[in-house]
Amino acid sequence: MTKSHKSNRAVDDIRLGLIELRRLFQRRELVELWESAFGRAATFDYADVRLLDAIASYRRGSDSGVTVGEVARALGVDPSRASREVSRAVKSGLLTRKSTQADGRRVELFITARGAAMQKKGSALTRARIDLALRAFGSHERQQFAALFRRFVDAISCRDEARPDRSAAKIDRDV
């Protein structure tokens, strides 16, 4: 097997793994697990935790709120979809909207106590599921996997610190 063929196979294995991860977070069994942990019937929506996680990570270390546009960027969705998700979360009591004093036209979003509790519980459940998946890994393997996975996420996100040449990634459009 040539080096190029091995590289292509590794890329395809990673692509298939990412597809499976995305499916995992959409599986009914996972939703049922989350619902039972939250003590609710079918009202739990993983999208709520995803939204809260995105806002919490976007705000990390800041007391200010976030805008719908910032939520859209954090989730990687268009602003209209982010607006619908935010409206649903506001109606559910997970977020609150506040106009800023500096510019009354600017509306910022803040996670409510109810939203923070859901985000905390969702994060704990996700950590527990990851820990369960990593039980077969040794301590060194866990650390190595975490470092490589972080590096991969940074690189695929085209973050400057992950790119040695600090230029935008180029993709062959003839593929």
KEPALUM-53367 format. One line per 8 residues: number of its first residue (from 0); their letters; for each residue y, z, x of N, C-alpha, C. Coordinates in nm, 2 decimals, padded with zeros to 4 digits, m for minus. Layout:
% KEPALUM-53367
NUM> a> Y Z X Y Z X Y Z X; ...
//
This chain:
% KEPALUM-53367
0> mtkshksn> m00.12 00.00 00.08 00.00 00.00 00.00 00.12 00.00 00.09; 00.22 m00.09 00.06 00.34 m00.10 00.14 00.44 00.01 00.11; 00.53 00.04 00.20 00.63 00.14 00.19 00.71 00.11 00.06; 00.75 m00.01 00.04 00.83 m00.05 m00.07 00.75 m00.03 m00.20; 00.62 m00.06 m00.20 00.54 m00.04 m00.32 00.53 00.11 m00.36; 00.51 00.19 m00.25 00.51 00.34 m00.27 00.64 00.39 m00.33; 00.75 00.34 m00.28 00.88 00.38 m00.32 00.90 00.34 m00.47; 00.86 00.22 m00.50 00.88 00.17 m00.64 00.79 00.26 m00.74
8> ravddirl> 00.67 00.30 m00.69 00.58 00.38 m00.77 00.64 00.52 m00.79; 00.70 00.57 m00.68 00.76 00.70 m00.70 00.88 00.70 m00.80; 00.96 00.59 m00.79 01.07 00.58 m00.88 01.02 00.57 m01.02; 00.91 00.49 m01.05 00.86 00.48 m01.18 00.80 00.61 m01.23; 00.73 00.68 m01.14 00.68 00.81 m01.18 00.79 00.91 m01.22; 00.90 00.91 m01.15 01.01 00.99 m01.18 01.07 00.95 m01.32; 01.09 00.82 m01.34 01.14 00.77 m01.46 01.05 00.81 m01.58; 00.92 00.80 m01.56 00.83 00.84 m01.67 00.83 00.99 m01.69
16> glielrrl> 00.85 01.07 m01.59 00.86 01.21 m01.60 00.99 01.25 m01.68; 01.10 01.18 m01.65 01.22 01.21 m01.72 01.21 01.17 m01.87; 01.14 01.07 m01.90 01.11 01.03 m02.04 01.03 01.14 m02.11; 00.93 01.19 m02.04 00.85 01.30 m02.10 00.93 01.43 m02.12; 01.02 01.46 m02.02 01.11 01.58 m02.04 01.19 01.56 m02.16; 01.25 01.44 m02.18 01.34 01.42 m02.30 01.26 01.44 m02.43; 01.14 01.39 m02.43 01.05 01.40 m02.54 01.01 01.55 m02.57; 00.99 01.62 m02.46 00.96 01.76 m02.47 01.06 01.84 m02.55
24> fqrrelve> 01.19 01.81 m02.52 01.29 01.89 m02.59 01.32 01.84 m02.73; 01.24 01.73 m02.77 01.25 01.68 m02.91 01.13 01.71 m02.99; 01.03 01.77 m02.92 00.90 01.79 m02.99 00.91 01.90 m03.10; 00.84 01.88 m03.20 00.84 01.98 m03.31 00.79 02.12 m03.27; 00.68 02.12 m03.18 00.63 02.25 m03.14 00.73 02.33 m03.06; 00.81 02.27 m02.98 00.92 02.34 m02.91 01.02 02.39 m03.01; 01.06 02.31 m03.10 01.16 02.35 m03.20 01.10 02.47 m03.28; 00.97 02.47 m03.31 00.91 02.58 m03.38 00.91 02.71 m03.30
32> lwesafgr> 00.88 02.69 m03.17 00.89 02.80 m03.08 01.03 02.87 m03.08; 01.13 02.78 m03.07 01.26 02.83 m03.07 01.30 02.90 m03.20; 01.25 02.84 m03.31 01.28 02.89 m03.44 01.22 03.03 m03.46; 01.09 03.04 m03.41 01.03 03.17 m03.42 01.10 03.28 m03.34; 01.15 03.24 m03.22 01.22 03.33 m03.13 01.35 03.37 m03.20; 01.41 03.28 m03.27 01.54 03.31 m03.34 01.52 03.38 m03.47; 01.39 03.39 m03.52 01.36 03.45 m03.65 01.42 03.37 m03.76; 01.42 03.24 m03.75 01.47 03.15 m03.86 01.36 03.05 m03.90
40> aatfdyad> 01.38 03.00 m04.02 01.31 02.89 m04.07 01.37 02.77 m04.01; 01.34 02.65 m04.05 01.38 02.52 m03.99 01.53 02.50 m03.98; 01.61 02.60 m03.97 01.75 02.57 m03.96 01.80 02.56 m03.82; 01.71 02.60 m03.72 01.75 02.60 m03.58 01.75 02.45 m03.53; 01.86 02.42 m03.46 01.87 02.29 m03.40 01.90 02.30 m03.25; 01.81 02.24 m03.17 01.82 02.25 m03.03 01.96 02.19 m02.98; 02.01 02.10 m03.06 02.14 02.04 m03.03 02.25 02.14 m03.02; 02.24 02.25 m03.10 02.34 02.36 m03.10 02.34 02.42 m02.96
48> vrlldaia> 02.22 02.45 m02.91 02.21 02.52 m02.78 02.26 02.42 m02.67; 02.22 02.30 m02.68 02.27 02.20 m02.59 02.42 02.19 m02.58; 02.48 02.19 m02.70 02.63 02.19 m02.71 02.69 02.32 m02.65; 02.64 02.43 m02.68 02.69 02.56 m02.63 02.67 02.57 m02.48; 02.55 02.52 m02.43 02.53 02.51 m02.28 02.63 02.43 m02.21; 02.66 02.31 m02.27 02.75 02.22 m02.21 02.89 02.28 m02.21; 02.93 02.35 m02.31 03.07 02.41 m02.31 03.07 02.53 m02.21; 02.97 02.61 m02.21 02.96 02.72 m02.12 02.97 02.68 m01.97
56> syrrgsds> 02.89 02.57 m01.94 02.89 02.52 m01.80 03.02 02.45 m01.77; 03.09 02.39 m01.87 03.21 02.32 m01.84 03.32 02.43 m01.82; 03.32 02.54 m01.89 03.42 02.65 m01.88 03.39 02.74 m01.76; 03.28 02.73 m01.70 03.23 02.83 m01.60 03.35 02.89 m01.52; 03.37 03.02 m01.53 03.47 03.09 m01.46 03.61 03.07 m01.51; 03.63 03.02 m01.63 03.76 03.00 m01.69 03.77 03.07 m01.83; 03.88 03.12 m01.86 03.91 03.18 m01.99 03.96 03.08 m02.09; 03.99 02.96 m02.04 04.05 02.86 m02.14 03.94 02.79 m02.22
64> gvtvgeva> 03.97 02.73 m02.32 03.88 02.66 m02.41 03.86 02.52 m02.35; 03.78 02.44 m02.43 03.76 02.30 m02.39 03.80 02.21 m02.51; 03.83 02.09 m02.48 03.87 01.99 m02.59 03.74 01.92 m02.63; 03.75 01.85 m02.74 03.64 01.76 m02.79 03.61 01.65 m02.69; 03.72 01.60 m02.62 03.70 01.50 m02.52 03.62 01.55 m02.40; 03.65 01.68 m02.36 03.57 01.74 m02.25 03.43 01.77 m02.30; 03.41 01.80 m02.42 03.27 01.82 m02.47 03.20 01.69 m02.47; 03.26 01.58 m02.51 03.20 01.45 m02.50 03.16 01.41 m02.36
72> ralgvdps> 03.24 01.44 m02.26 03.21 01.41 m02.12 03.09 01.50 m02.08; 03.10 01.63 m02.11 02.99 01.72 m02.07 02.86 01.68 m02.13; 02.86 01.63 m02.26 02.73 01.60 m02.32 02.69 01.45 m02.29; 02.78 01.37 m02.24 02.75 01.23 m02.21 02.74 01.15 m02.34; 02.83 01.18 m02.44 02.82 01.11 m02.57 02.97 01.06 m02.60; 02.98 00.97 m02.70 03.11 00.93 m02.73 03.19 01.03 m02.80; 03.32 01.03 m02.80 03.40 01.13 m02.87 03.38 01.15 m03.01; 03.34 01.05 m03.09 03.32 01.07 m03.23 03.19 01.15 m03.25
80> rasrevsr> 03.09 01.12 m03.17 02.97 01.20 m03.19 02.99 01.35 m03.15; 03.07 01.37 m03.04 03.10 01.50 m03.00 03.18 01.57 m03.11; 03.27 01.50 m03.17 03.35 01.56 m03.28 03.27 01.60 m03.39; 03.17 01.52 m03.43 03.08 01.56 m03.54 02.99 01.69 m03.50; 02.95 01.69 m03.38 02.87 01.81 m03.33 02.95 01.93 m03.33; 03.08 01.92 m03.29 03.17 02.03 m03.28 03.20 02.08 m03.42; 03.23 01.99 m03.51 03.26 02.02 m03.65 03.14 02.10 m03.72; 03.02 02.06 m03.69 02.90 02.12 m03.74 02.89 02.27 m03.69
88> avksgllt> 02.92 02.28 m03.55 02.91 02.41 m03.49 03.02 02.50 m03.54; 03.14 02.45 m03.57 03.25 02.53 m03.62 03.21 02.58 m03.76; 03.15 02.49 m03.84 03.11 02.53 m03.98 03.00 02.64 m03.97; 02.91 02.63 m03.87 02.80 02.72 m03.85 02.85 02.86 m03.79; 02.97 02.86 m03.75 03.03 02.99 m03.69 02.99 03.00 m03.54; 02.95 02.89 m03.47 02.92 02.90 m03.33 03.04 02.87 m03.24; 03.13 02.80 m03.29 03.26 02.77 m03.22 03.38 02.80 m03.31; 03.49 02.82 m03.24 03.62 02.83 m03.32 03.72 02.74 m03.25
96> rkstqadg> 03.81 02.69 m03.33 03.92 02.60 m03.28 04.05 02.68 m03.27; 04.12 02.66 m03.17 04.25 02.73 m03.15 04.35 02.63 m03.09; 04.47 02.62 m03.15 04.58 02.54 m03.09 04.64 02.62 m02.97; 04.67 02.54 m02.87 04.73 02.61 m02.75 04.87 02.64 m02.77; 04.92 02.75 m02.71 05.07 02.78 m02.72 05.16 02.68 m02.65; 05.11 02.63 m02.54 05.19 02.54 m02.46 05.21 02.41 m02.53; 05.11 02.36 m02.61 05.12 02.24 m02.68 05.04 02.25 m02.81; 05.11 02.27 m02.92 05.04 02.30 m03.05 04.95 02.18 m03.09
104> rrvelfit> 04.97 02.07 m03.03 04.89 01.95 m03.07 04.75 01.96 m03.00; 04.74 02.03 m02.89 04.62 02.04 m02.82 04.53 02.15 m02.88; 04.41 02.12 m02.92 04.32 02.21 m02.99 04.20 02.24 m02.89; 04.18 02.36 m02.86 04.07 02.40 m02.77 03.96 02.47 m02.85; 03.84 02.46 m02.80 03.72 02.51 m02.86 03.68 02.63 m02.78; 03.63 02.74 m02.85 03.58 02.86 m02.79 03.45 02.90 m02.85; 03.36 02.95 m02.77 03.23 02.99 m02.82 03.25 03.13 m02.89; 03.21 03.15 m03.01 03.22 03.27 m03.08 03.11 03.37 m03.04
112> argaamqk> 03.11 03.49 m03.08 03.01 03.59 m03.05 02.87 03.54 m03.10; 02.87 03.48 m03.21 02.74 03.43 m03.27 02.69 03.32 m03.18; 02.78 03.23 m03.14 02.75 03.12 m03.05 02.70 03.17 m02.91; 02.77 03.27 m02.86 02.73 03.32 m02.73 02.59 03.38 m02.74; 02.56 03.45 m02.85 02.43 03.51 m02.87 02.32 03.40 m02.87; 02.35 03.29 m02.94 02.25 03.18 m02.95 02.24 03.12 m02.82; 02.35 03.10 m02.75 02.34 03.03 m02.61 02.26 03.12 m02.52; 02.28 03.25 m02.52 02.21 03.34 m02.43 02.06 03.34 m02.46
120> kgsaltra> 02.03 03.35 m02.59 01.89 03.35 m02.63 01.82 03.21 m02.60; 01.89 03.10 m02.62 01.84 02.97 m02.59 01.82 02.95 m02.44; 01.91 03.01 m02.36 01.90 03.00 m02.21 01.78 03.08 m02.17; 01.76 03.20 m02.23 01.65 03.29 m02.19 01.51 03.22 m02.22; 01.51 03.15 m02.34 01.39 03.08 m02.38 01.36 02.96 m02.28; 01.46 02.89 m02.25 01.45 02.78 m02.16 01.40 02.83 m02.02; 01.46 02.94 m01.97 01.42 02.99 m01.84 01.27 03.04 m01.85; 01.23 03.10 m01.96 01.09 03.14 m01.97 01.00 03.02 m01.97
128> ridlalra> 01.04 02.92 m02.04 00.95 02.80 m02.04 00.94 02.73 m01.90; 01.05 02.73 m01.83 01.05 02.68 m01.69 00.97 02.76 m01.60; 00.98 02.90 m01.62 00.90 02.99 m01.54 00.75 02.97 m01.56; 00.72 02.95 m01.69 00.58 02.93 m01.72 00.53 02.80 m01.66; 00.61 02.69 m01.66 00.57 02.57 m01.60 00.55 02.58 m01.45; 00.63 02.67 m01.38 00.63 02.68 m01.24 00.53 02.79 m01.19; 00.45 02.85 m01.28 00.36 02.95 m01.23 00.26 02.90 m01.13; 00.22 02.78 m01.14 00.12 02.72 m01.05 00.18 02.69 m00.91
136> fgsherqq> 00.32 02.70 m00.90 00.38 02.67 m00.78 00.40 02.80 m00.69; 00.38 02.79 m00.56 00.40 02.90 m00.47 00.55 02.92 m00.46; 00.59 03.04 m00.40 00.73 03.07 m00.39 00.81 02.96 m00.31; 00.75 02.92 m00.20 00.82 02.81 m00.12 00.83 02.68 m00.20; 00.72 02.65 m00.27 00.73 02.52 m00.35 00.84 02.53 m00.46; 00.85 02.65 m00.52 00.95 02.67 m00.63 01.09 02.64 m00.57; 01.12 02.70 m00.45 01.25 02.69 m00.38 01.27 02.54 m00.34; 01.17 02.48 m00.29 01.18 02.34 m00.25 01.20 02.25 m00.37
144> faalfrrf> 01.13 02.27 m00.48 01.14 02.19 m00.60 01.29 02.21 m00.65; 01.33 02.33 m00.66 01.47 02.36 m00.71 01.57 02.29 m00.63; 01.56 02.29 m00.50 01.66 02.23 m00.41 01.66 02.08 m00.43; 01.54 02.02 m00.43 01.52 01.88 m00.45 01.57 01.83 m00.58; 01.53 01.91 m00.69 01.57 01.87 m00.82 01.73 01.87 m00.84; 01.79 01.98 m00.78 01.94 01.98 m00.78 02.00 01.86 m00.71; 01.94 01.83 m00.60 01.99 01.72 m00.52 01.97 01.59 m00.60; 01.86 01.57 m00.67 01.83 01.45 m00.75 01.93 01.45 m00.87
152> vdaiscrd> 01.95 01.56 m00.93 02.05 01.56 m01.05 02.19 01.52 m01.00; 02.23 01.58 m00.89 02.36 01.54 m00.83 02.37 01.40 m00.80; 02.27 01.34 m00.74 02.27 01.20 m00.70 02.27 01.11 m00.82; 02.18 01.14 m00.92 02.18 01.05 m01.03 02.30 01.06 m01.12; 02.37 01.17 m01.11 02.50 01.19 m01.18 02.62 01.13 m01.10; 02.59 01.07 m00.98 02.69 01.01 m00.90 02.80 01.11 m00.86; 02.76 01.23 m00.84 02.86 01.33 m00.79 02.89 01.30 m00.64; 03.01 01.31 m00.60 03.05 01.28 m00.46 02.97 01.36 m00.36
160> earpdrsa> 02.95 01.49 m00.38 02.88 01.57 m00.28 02.74 01.52 m00.26; 02.68 01.45 m00.35 02.54 01.40 m00.34 02.53 01.27 m00.27; 02.64 01.20 m00.25 02.64 01.06 m00.19 02.70 01.07 m00.05; 02.62 01.04 00.05 02.67 01.04 00.19 02.79 00.95 00.21; 02.79 00.83 00.15 02.89 00.73 00.17 03.01 00.76 00.08; 03.00 00.85 m00.02 03.11 00.89 m00.11 03.16 00.77 m00.19; 03.08 00.67 m00.21 03.11 00.55 m00.29 03.03 00.55 m00.41; 03.07 00.48 m00.51 03.00 00.46 m00.64 02.86 00.40 m00.61
168> akidrdv> 02.76 00.45 m00.68 02.63 00.39 m00.67 02.63 00.25 m00.72; 02.56 00.16 m00.65 02.55 00.02 m00.69 02.41 m00.01 m00.75; 02.40 m00.07 m00.86 02.28 m00.10 m00.92 02.27 m00.25 m00.93; 02.15 m00.30 m00.89 02.13 m00.45 m00.90 02.12 m00.49 m01.05; 02.21 m00.56 m01.10 02.22 m00.60 m01.24 02.12 m00.71 m01.28; 02.05 m00.76 m01.18 01.96 m00.87 m01.20 01.82 m00.82 m01.23; 01.80 m00.69 m01.23 01.67 m00.63 m01.25 01.62 m00.66 m01.39
//
